[in-house]
Amino acid sequence: MKEKIEEVIVKVENSTDISTEDKPLILKKLDEWGQEENAISDVNSYFENWWMEMEPIFAELGWV
């Protein structure tokens, strides 16, 4: 599990699609999840909630 979170951290650090303001916040949360036993469940819930908020915006732009 920690290896997968470390992979995500590298992808976030190298991403050009994530704003420089959001990166530190995302990385901090990923680091916290890496320390927790239920990290995968938390990560899944977080991004599912994020998608529910963002999907209408992406749909409006024609990206979904």
Order of alpha helices (4+ residues) and beta strands (2+ residues): alpha-alpha-alpha
